[in-house]
Every structure is written in structure tokens, then in C-alpha cells.
Amino acid sequence: MVLAILQARMSSTRLPGKVMADLAGAPMILRQIERLNRAPSLRRIVVATSDQISDDPLARAMDDAGVPVFRGSLNDVLGRFVGAIDAFGPAEVAVRLTADCPLADPDVIEATLALQAATGADYAANAGQRRTFPKGLDVEVFRVTALCTADAETRDPYDREHVTPFLYRRPERFALAFHHQAVDEGEVRWTVDRPDDLEFVRAVYGALYRADPAFTSDDIRAFVRGRPDLHRLGGDRRL
């Protein structure tokens, strides 16, 4: 079984509460989960949030929506992931996703999972050595045994906060694989960290969601192409 773990918290420093921001009439995180549910391989999706009071509203909202939740350390996110795997496994492979990516692409997720399966890699991702997909389409896939090794061995705060560096920084020890696309969109920004990012994804959803909730990345590109005012919104490339 593949277990998808969606990392989320309310205490973002640049845009607090962003995961619960309204997006086409629902919390942003639930819009992202709608998209993740279109990836056939993701049979179970768990939201991993912290055990802090600040994340109580998030946990309640997920409970109300019927989305499984695991709560653990705010800062030891690696430990939180392993806890989620223990609670909602068994799983041989897990997928790390972050809840600031409401334009997540199910096809990119499936392709990264397929790469991991075909290569037998301990860690596969569509970013890392050379990013070609827009920021906001990130997906990391790893063997659960590899992540448990990282959890057991590292005490580095950076490793524990960012979950996977122990794996991808050790190519001599762990087998790595990277999924790239032909077109380089590595500087394109579709993630949500700032108010202008939220403005951008609201424009995308406002234009596309009602007509087709399953709009694709190509639909986003076509829409933004026709909106020159969005091309460099906030100073970053959006196309």
C-alpha cells in the first residue's frame, strides 16, 4: 500500500493559517485533497499536523471532512511522519506532500510513483538535483524502511524538520531517482507562501474550478497565458 502524508500546520510565519484559507468556497487544504484523490495510487491520504493548540482548528476541520489526521511534534516533522506511518500503515512506500500546494498535479504524482516502482529507488522526487516542474507540484516518494533508518540515526535538526534530507544527501547509501519534464519550469511559482501566491491560486480556481474541478496543469498554463497581469504576480514567474 502507498500511504500519502500531507504535511500541514496553521503557524506558517509568512502567511499564518494559509492551509485553511478560503479557496473556491472551501479550505485550501481540502481543495488540495480533492486533487490528490484523483491520483489512483494514493489509496490513503493522512494529514500530519502538530499537537499544538494552534493546530486544533485544522484537526477539527479534517475530522469534520472525514480526513484521517495524525498529530505529533511541531518541529520534529520526521518523527511526525514516522508516527503517521505507524498509525496508518502498514505501507512499503510513502509519499510526502505539503499542504501549500493546491494546484498539485495527480499525473505528476503518479509518474513519480511509477519511477520509484520501476527503479526500486529508496527515494524518488520531481525536484532536487534539477527542478523542471513548477514550485507547488513537488512530490517525494520513499521506502518506509529508508525513512525509518533516517529517523533512527539522525539528530540533525535540519533533517528532522525537513523529513527527507538524510536520504537524498547520501546517494552512496540510498538509491535515488528523479523525475523531470522536457520543458524547464523550475522558476515558475504555484505554491502558496505569501499573500500574492494566494491571490494567484484564487484567480486560477476562480477561472477554472466551476467549469471543471479536475482542471489540469495544462489548463492552468493556458489560463495564465491569457492573463498577462498574472505572468509575474508578486515578482515571480507564474508561467
C-alpha positions as CSV (number, residue, x, y, z in Angstrom):
1,M,0.0,0.0,0.0
2,V,1.1,3.5,-0.7
3,L,0.4,6.0,2.1
4,A,0.3,9.7,1.3
5,I,1.2,12.0,4.1
6,L,0.1,15.6,3.7
7,Q,2.2,17.9,6.0
8,A,0.2,20.8,7.4
9,R,0.3,23.4,10.1
10,M,-1.5,26.7,10.9
11,S,1.6,28.5,12.2
12,S,3.2,29.5,8.9
13,T,5.4,32.5,9.5
14,R,4.7,34.3,6.2
15,L,1.0,33.5,5.8
16,P,-0.5,32.2,9.1
17,G,-3.5,29.9,8.7
18,K,-3.0,29.6,4.9
19,V,-4.0,25.9,4.8
20,M,-7.5,26.9,5.9
21,A,-7.8,30.0,3.7
22,D,-10.9,30.0,1.6
23,L,-10.4,28.7,-1.9
24,A,-13.5,28.5,-4.1
25,G,-15.7,28.1,-1.1
26,A,-13.7,25.5,0.9
27,P,-10.4,25.5,2.9
28,M,-7.4,25.4,0.7
29,I,-6.2,22.1,2.1
30,L,-9.5,20.4,1.2
31,R,-9.2,21.7,-2.4
32,Q,-5.7,20.1,-2.5
33,I,-7.0,16.8,-1.1
34,E,-9.7,16.8,-3.9
35,R,-6.8,16.9,-6.4
36,L,-4.8,14.3,-4.5
37,N,-7.8,11.9,-4.6
38,R,-7.5,11.9,-8.4
39,A,-4.2,10.1,-8.1
40,P,-5.3,6.4,-8.3
41,S,-2.2,5.1,-6.4
42,L,-3.0,7.2,-3.3
43,R,-5.4,4.9,-1.6
44,R,-5.0,6.5,1.8
45,I,-4.2,10.2,2.5
46,V,-3.4,11.3,6.0
47,V,-2.9,14.8,7.2
48,A,0.1,15.1,9.6
49,T,-0.2,18.2,11.7
50,S,1.2,19.2,15.1
51,D,-0.1,18.6,18.6
52,Q,0.0,22.3,19.3
53,I,-3.2,24.2,20.3
54,S,-2.7,26.3,17.2
55,D,-3.5,23.3,15.0
56,D,-6.7,22.3,16.8
57,P,-8.9,24.1,14.2
58,L,-7.1,22.3,11.4
59,A,-7.5,18.9,13.1
60,R,-11.2,19.6,13.7
61,A,-11.8,20.6,10.1
62,M,-10.2,17.4,8.9
63,D,-12.2,15.3,11.3
64,D,-15.4,17.0,10.1
65,A,-14.4,16.3,6.5
66,G,-13.6,12.6,7.2
67,V,-9.9,13.0,6.5
68,P,-7.6,10.9,8.8
69,V,-5.3,13.0,11.0
70,F,-2.1,12.2,12.8
71,R,-0.7,14.8,15.3
72,G,2.9,14.9,16.5
73,S,5.8,17.2,17.2
74,L,5.7,20.7,15.6
75,N,9.4,20.8,14.9
76,D,10.3,17.1,14.6
77,V,8.5,16.6,11.4
78,L,10.5,13.4,10.6
79,G,9.2,11.9,13.8
80,R,5.7,13.0,12.9
81,F,5.9,11.2,9.6
82,V,7.1,8.0,11.2
83,G,4.3,8.3,13.7
84,A,1.8,8.7,10.9
85,I,3.2,5.6,9.2
86,D,3.0,3.6,12.4
87,A,-0.6,4.8,13.0
88,F,-1.9,4.3,9.5
89,G,0.2,1.7,7.9
90,P,1.3,-0.9,7.0
91,A,2.9,0.6,3.9
92,E,6.0,-0.2,2.0
93,V,6.1,3.2,0.2
94,A,5.0,6.6,1.5
95,V,4.6,9.9,-0.3
96,R,5.4,13.3,1.2
97,L,3.3,16.2,0.2
98,T,2.9,19.7,1.7
99,A,-0.4,21.5,2.2
100,D,0.6,24.7,0.5
101,C,0.2,23.2,-3.0
102,P,-3.5,23.5,-4.0
103,L,-2.5,23.1,-7.7
104,A,-1.0,19.6,-7.1
105,D,-0.9,17.5,-10.3
106,P,-2.2,13.9,-9.9
107,D,-0.4,12.9,-13.2
108,V,3.0,14.1,-11.8
109,I,2.4,12.2,-8.6
110,E,1.6,9.0,-10.5
111,A,4.7,9.4,-12.7
112,T,7.0,9.9,-9.7
113,L,5.5,6.8,-8.0
114,A,5.9,4.9,-11.2
115,L,9.6,5.9,-11.4
116,Q,10.2,4.7,-7.8
117,A,8.5,1.4,-8.6
118,A,10.4,0.9,-11.8
119,T,13.8,1.7,-10.3
120,G,13.3,0.4,-6.8
121,A,14.7,3.6,-5.5
122,D,14.8,4.3,-1.8
123,Y,13.9,7.9,-2.7
124,A,12.3,9.4,-5.8
125,A,11.2,13.0,-6.4
126,N,10.4,15.5,-9.1
127,A,12.7,18.2,-7.6
128,G,16.1,18.1,-6.0
129,Q,19.1,17.8,-8.3
130,R,17.4,19.8,-11.1
131,R,13.9,21.2,-10.8
132,T,11.9,21.3,-14.0
133,F,8.3,21.4,-12.6
134,P,6.7,24.5,-11.1
135,K,7.2,25.0,-7.4
136,G,3.9,23.7,-6.0
137,L,3.9,20.4,-7.9
138,D,6.5,18.8,-5.6
139,V,6.2,15.2,-4.7
140,E,8.6,12.9,-2.8
141,V,8.3,9.1,-2.7
142,F,10.4,6.9,-0.4
143,R,10.6,3.4,1.0
144,V,9.3,3.4,4.6
145,T,12.3,1.3,5.7
146,A,14.6,4.1,4.4
147,L,12.7,6.8,6.3
148,C,12.7,4.7,9.5
149,T,16.5,4.5,9.1
150,A,16.7,8.3,8.9
151,D,14.5,8.6,12.0
152,A,16.7,6.2,14.0
153,E,20.0,7.7,13.0
154,T,19.8,11.4,12.6
155,R,19.7,14.0,15.4
156,D,20.3,16.9,13.0
157,P,17.5,19.5,13.5
158,Y,17.5,20.2,9.7
159,D,16.9,16.6,8.9
160,R,14.2,16.3,11.5
161,E,12.4,19.5,10.3
162,H,12.6,18.8,6.6
163,V,12.0,15.0,6.7
164,T,14.0,13.7,3.8
165,P,17.4,15.3,3.6
166,F,19.1,12.4,5.3
167,L,18.1,10.3,2.3
168,Y,18.8,12.5,-0.7
169,R,22.1,13.8,0.8
170,R,23.5,10.3,0.9
171,P,23.5,8.9,-2.7
172,E,26.3,6.5,-1.7
173,R,23.9,4.8,0.7
174,F,20.4,5.3,-0.7
175,A,19.3,4.7,-4.3
176,L,17.9,7.9,-5.7
177,A,15.7,8.6,-8.8
178,F,14.5,12.0,-10.2
179,H,11.5,12.7,-12.4
180,H,12.0,15.5,-14.9
181,Q,10.0,17.0,-17.7
182,A,11.3,18.3,-21.1
183,V,10.3,21.9,-20.5
184,D,12.1,23.8,-17.8
185,E,9.6,25.4,-15.5
186,G,11.8,25.3,-12.4
187,E,11.4,29.0,-11.8
188,V,7.6,29.0,-12.1
189,R,5.8,29.6,-8.8
190,W,2.5,27.8,-8.0
191,T,3.0,27.2,-4.3
192,V,1.3,29.3,-1.5
193,D,3.6,31.0,1.0
194,R,2.7,34.7,0.5
195,P,-0.5,36.8,0.0
196,D,0.3,37.2,-3.7
197,D,0.6,33.4,-4.0
198,L,-2.9,33.0,-2.6
199,E,-4.1,35.7,-4.9
200,F,-2.7,33.7,-7.8
201,V,-4.3,30.4,-6.9
202,R,-7.6,32.1,-6.2
203,A,-7.5,33.6,-9.7
204,V,-6.8,30.1,-11.1
205,Y,-9.6,28.5,-9.2
206,G,-12.0,31.3,-9.9
207,A,-11.5,30.9,-13.6
208,L,-11.3,27.1,-13.9
209,Y,-12.9,25.2,-10.9
210,R,-16.6,25.7,-11.5
211,A,-16.4,24.5,-15.1
212,D,-14.1,21.6,-14.3
213,P,-13.0,20.8,-10.8
214,A,-10.4,18.4,-12.3
215,F,-8.6,21.1,-14.3
216,T,-5.1,20.1,-15.3
217,S,-1.7,21.8,-15.2
218,D,-2.1,22.5,-18.9
219,D,-5.4,24.2,-18.2
220,I,-3.6,26.4,-15.7
221,R,-0.9,27.3,-18.2
222,A,-3.5,28.2,-20.9
223,F,-5.4,30.4,-18.4
224,V,-2.3,32.2,-17.2
225,R,-1.1,32.7,-20.8
226,G,-4.2,34.7,-21.4
227,R,-3.7,36.8,-18.3
228,P,-0.6,39.0,-18.7
229,D,-1.3,40.6,-15.3
230,L,-0.6,37.2,-13.7
231,H,2.6,36.4,-15.5
232,R,4.9,38.0,-12.9
233,L,2.5,38.4,-10.0
234,G,4.5,39.1,-6.8
235,G,7.7,39.3,-8.9
236,D,7.9,35.6,-9.6
237,R,7.3,33.7,-12.8
238,R,3.8,32.1,-12.9
239,L,4.2,30.8,-16.4
